């Protein structure tokens, strides 16, 4: 029985040798990147058009007068809720 029992301190000191498994390998730090800086000296991608500051963002949406709205599937109730409503 005494061989099976280990104190908390013994387990702590035994597990300290396994610490290197959970650490990152050397050289993989974040190179002090902050915010939108790209990794490996890549510039972040631009998500907006540079020359279109004053134009309407919805100008590229083409609508047809009198067109039917986009069809949506109706909300379906669970069978138990349908039984409740049928009462």
N, C-alpha and C positions, 0 to 999 in steps of 0.2 A: 504494500500500500504506500509506503514511504517513497518508493521509486516513482510512483505515478504522480504524486503531489508535487507541484512546483509553485513557488511563490510568485507573486506578481512581479517583484523585482527581478527574479531570475528570467521570467518570460520577456521582460523589457530589455534586459541586456542581451538575450539571445536573439531578439528580433532586430536589434540595431545592425547586425551584420547583413541583413537583407535589405537595407535601405537603398543601396545602389540600384536595385531592380526598378524602383519606382521613380528615380530621378531622370530628368531629361539628359540625353547625351550632350557632351560639351559641344559648343558651337551652334546650338539650335535656339539661342535666345532670340528675343524679338527685335534685336538691333535698335532698341529705343524707338520703335514705330509708335506713333500716336495718331489717333483720329483716322483720317482718310489716307494716310501715307500707305503706299503700296509696298509690298514686300519685294525684296531683291531689286530695289531701285526702279520699280515700275511705277509710273504715274497712275493715279486713280482714273477710272473711266469717267468721262463726262456723260451725264444723263440728260442733258438739255441741249437744244440747238443754240449755237452761239449767236447767230444773226437774227433771231426771231424774238427779240425782247418785247417790242411793242405790238406784235400781232396777236390776234385772237387764238387761243389754244384750241378752240373747237372748230376752227375754220376748215380743217381737213375732214370733218364728218359730213358726209353727203346724205341728205334726207330727201325723200320723195313725198310731195304733198299728197295726202289722202292714203298713204300706205298704212296697212294694218300693223298694229303693235306686234312685237315678238311674242310668240306663244310661250306660255309658262305652264308647267305641269301643275295641276291643282294639288292642294295640300291633302294628304291622305291620313285619315285617322286610324288608330290602332283598332283591331276588331273589338276589344273590350270597350273602347270609347264609342264605337258605332252602336253597340248594344245599349249603352247608357242613353244615347240620344234617341234611340228607337222607342224607349219607354214612354 
